Amino acid sequence: MKNSYELIYDVVKQIPYGKVATYGMVAELAGNRHWSRVVGYALHVNPDPDNIPCYRVVNRFGEPSKAFAFGGVNKQIELLENEGVKFIDGKVDMEKYIWIGE
């Protein structure tokens, strides 16, 4: 049986190139809508950032993490912009780039 972090990583791996998901959405898709903070903790200790694209997870307002563990908030923005994700006033255009799971 998988632990909560493994379930979270499985969801994050599904977020398509050029899309984002929120902490809450990842939590719900991982099996518990109350795990939003757990998602944050799991992503902060991501054991495989090359294959678990934690930078594609933003808060419910579309804001990148000020505590992004792999280079800071500017790195997270850079990685998303490299995938074509556009920001409006420092927030992801959620209507255009949100992924709601398959």
C-alpha positions as CSV (number, residue, x, y, z in Angstrom):
1,M,0.0,0.0,0.0
2,K,1.3,3.4,-0.9
3,N,1.9,6.2,1.6
4,S,0.5,9.7,1.3
5,Y,3.7,11.1,-0.3
6,E,3.8,8.3,-2.9
7,L,0.1,9.0,-3.8
8,I,0.8,12.7,-4.1
9,Y,3.9,12.1,-6.3
10,D,1.8,9.8,-8.6
11,V,-0.7,12.7,-9.1
12,V,2.0,15.3,-9.7
13,K,3.6,13.1,-12.4
14,Q,0.3,13.2,-14.3
15,I,0.2,17.0,-14.6
16,P,0.8,17.7,-18.3
17,Y,3.5,19.9,-19.8
18,G,2.3,23.5,-19.8
19,K,-0.4,23.0,-17.2
20,V,-0.6,23.5,-13.4
21,A,-2.7,22.1,-10.6
22,T,-3.3,23.5,-7.1
23,Y,-2.3,21.9,-3.8
24,G,-5.9,21.2,-3.1
25,M,-6.5,19.5,-6.4
26,V,-3.5,17.3,-6.0
27,A,-4.7,16.4,-2.5
28,E,-8.1,15.5,-3.7
29,L,-6.8,13.4,-6.6
30,A,-4.4,11.7,-4.2
31,G,-7.3,10.6,-2.1
32,N,-7.9,13.1,0.7
33,R,-9.0,16.7,0.0
34,H,-7.7,17.7,3.5
35,W,-4.1,17.0,2.5
36,S,-3.2,20.4,0.9
37,R,-0.5,21.1,3.5
38,V,0.7,17.5,3.2
39,V,1.1,18.1,-0.6
40,G,3.3,21.1,0.2
41,Y,5.4,19.1,2.6
42,A,5.8,16.2,0.1
43,L,6.8,18.5,-2.7
44,H,9.3,20.3,-0.5
45,V,11.2,17.0,0.0
46,N,10.6,15.7,-3.6
47,P,13.1,12.9,-4.0
48,D,13.1,13.1,-7.8
49,P,12.4,16.6,-9.1
50,D,13.5,15.5,-12.7
51,N,10.6,13.1,-12.9
52,I,8.1,14.6,-10.3
53,P,7.4,18.1,-11.7
54,C,6.6,19.8,-8.4
55,Y,7.0,23.2,-10.0
56,R,3.6,22.6,-11.8
57,V,1.8,22.9,-8.4
58,V,0.6,26.4,-7.4
59,N,-1.7,27.7,-4.8
60,R,-5.4,28.2,-5.4
61,F,-4.8,31.7,-6.6
62,G,-2.3,30.6,-9.1
63,E,0.7,31.9,-7.2
64,P,4.0,30.1,-7.2
65,S,5.5,28.9,-3.9
66,K,7.7,31.5,-2.1
67,A,9.4,28.4,-0.6
68,F,10.0,26.5,-3.8
69,A,12.7,24.1,-2.7
70,F,14.5,23.8,-6.0
71,G,15.8,27.3,-6.7
72,G,13.1,29.6,-5.2
73,V,10.0,31.3,-6.5
74,N,11.8,32.8,-9.5
75,K,13.0,29.4,-10.6
76,Q,9.5,28.0,-10.4
77,I,8.2,30.9,-12.5
78,E,11.1,30.3,-15.0
79,L,10.3,26.6,-15.3
80,L,6.6,27.3,-15.9
81,E,7.3,30.0,-18.4
82,N,9.6,27.7,-20.3
83,E,6.6,25.4,-20.8
84,G,4.5,28.3,-22.1
85,V,2.6,29.1,-18.9
86,K,1.7,32.8,-18.8
87,F,1.5,34.9,-15.6
88,I,-0.8,37.9,-15.0
89,D,0.3,40.1,-12.1
90,G,2.5,37.3,-10.7
91,K,-0.2,34.7,-11.0
92,V,-0.8,31.9,-13.4
93,D,-3.7,32.5,-15.8
94,M,-5.7,29.7,-14.1
95,E,-8.5,29.7,-16.6
96,K,-6.1,28.8,-19.4
97,Y,-3.5,26.6,-17.7
98,I,-5.3,24.7,-15.0
99,W,-5.3,20.9,-15.1
100,I,-8.2,19.2,-13.4
101,G,-7.1,15.6,-13.7
102,E,-8.2,12.9,-16.1
